[in-house]
Amino acid sequence: MTDALQPVAAVLHEIVPMAEDNHLFSFLPEQPMALTPGQFVEISLPGVGSFPVSSCDQVRNGLITSCIRRAGRVTEALYRLEEGDVVGLRGPFGKGFPLELFRDQDALLIAGGLGMAPLRALLHALLDDHHRKGRIIVLYGSRQPEMLLFREELVQLSLERQIELRFSVDFAEELPSLAGRVVCKIGLVNELLAELEFAQRNTTAAVCGPPALYNCILEELALIGIPAAKIFATLERRMRCGVGECCHCVVSGRYICKDGPVFNLEQLRKMTEAI
C-alpha cells in the first residue's frame, strides 16, 4: 500500500450545523497537510467507506475544514459521529486554483449551491494575500435564502467593503432583509452579471456549482470578454479514489483527480462531456 492510499488518523475537532443537511466539519490530522484552494482530501470511515471533499478554508492551526452535505451512506455515517471521534484522511490531491493568476487582477467568484464551499477557500486565500490588488466580486445563487451557505460571513465581508456581493435565489416568499450594500434577487445567478460593471480583460474568474451552472455561465463569461485561460471551474462530481487508480473520473484521456479538479475554459473545451 502506497502513502497515497494509506490514511492518516485525524480527530474530528468541531462540527458546526449550517443549512439543512450541510454541516461544517473540522479535522486535525496527526500529520500536517497543506492544501491549496481547489485541492481535496479523501475522508475514510473504517468499515463504511470513503469520499473526496475539498476544503472550504485555508489550513489554520493544522485544521482542515470542509462543508459536507449528507447525501449517501458514508456521509450519513459521518453525521453520526461526534467531536473527538477519529476518521482517516488521505491527501492532499489534485491541482487547485492558480493563485498567481488572481494577483493584480479583479477576482470574480461565481457559486451555485454547495459550490460556495470550495470558493470560500479561494476567497479566504485572496483576502489573506495583503499584496494583491483588485476587486473581489462574489455572485452566489441558491434555491432559497436559507440554503445560502456562509451568508452572514459574506454579508459582513461586504459591509466591511472587502468584497462586492450579490445573491440570487430560485424562489422565495420574501427576500431576506440584508443590511447595507448587499443585493439579493430572484432568478439565476448568471443574471447577476447583467448589472455588473467590471474590466473583463483584467479579470480572473472562478466558478463552482452544479453542471447546469457551468453550461450557462462559462461560455457567457468568455463572450463578455474574460479570456478563456482565466476562467476556471472545479469538477468534483466524478472523483472517487483520488489517485487515478479507479479511472472513474477519466474524461477525454484526462484524470479529473490528478490533472484537476480545477481546469480553465481552454482545457474544458477540449474535454468532451467533462461537464
Secondary structure as GFF3:
##gff-version 3
##sequence-region A 1 275
A	DSSP	three_ten_helix	3	5	.	.	.	ID=ss1
A	DSSP	beta_strand	8	17	.	.	.	ID=ss2
A	DSSP	beta_strand	22	29	.	.	.	ID=ss3
A	DSSP	beta_strand	40	45	.	.	.	ID=ss4
A	DSSP	beta_strand	49	54	.	.	.	ID=ss5
A	DSSP	beta_strand	64	69	.	.	.	ID=ss6
A	DSSP	alpha_helix	73	79	.	.	.	ID=ss7
A	DSSP	beta_strand	86	93	.	.	.	ID=ss8
A	DSSP	three_ten_helix	99	102	.	.	.	ID=ss9
A	DSSP	beta_strand	106	112	.	.	.	ID=ss10
A	DSSP	three_ten_helix	113	115	.	.	.	ID=ss11
A	DSSP	alpha_helix	116	128	.	.	.	ID=ss12
A	DSSP	beta_strand	136	142	.	.	.	ID=ss13
A	DSSP	three_ten_helix	145	147	.	.	.	ID=ss14
A	DSSP	alpha_helix	151	159	.	.	.	ID=ss15
A	DSSP	beta_strand	164	169	.	.	.	ID=ss16
A	DSSP	beta_strand	183	186	.	.	.	ID=ss17
A	DSSP	three_ten_helix	189	193	.	.	.	ID=ss18
A	DSSP	three_ten_helix	200	202	.	.	.	ID=ss19
A	DSSP	beta_strand	203	208	.	.	.	ID=ss20
A	DSSP	alpha_helix	211	223	.	.	.	ID=ss21
A	DSSP	three_ten_helix	228	230	.	.	.	ID=ss22
A	DSSP	beta_strand	231	234	.	.	.	ID=ss23
A	DSSP	beta_strand	250	251	.	.	.	ID=ss24
A	DSSP	beta_strand	254	255	.	.	.	ID=ss25
A	DSSP	alpha_helix	256	259	.	.	.	ID=ss26
A	DSSP	beta_strand	262	264	.	.	.	ID=ss27
A	DSSP	alpha_helix	265	268	.	.	.	ID=ss28
###
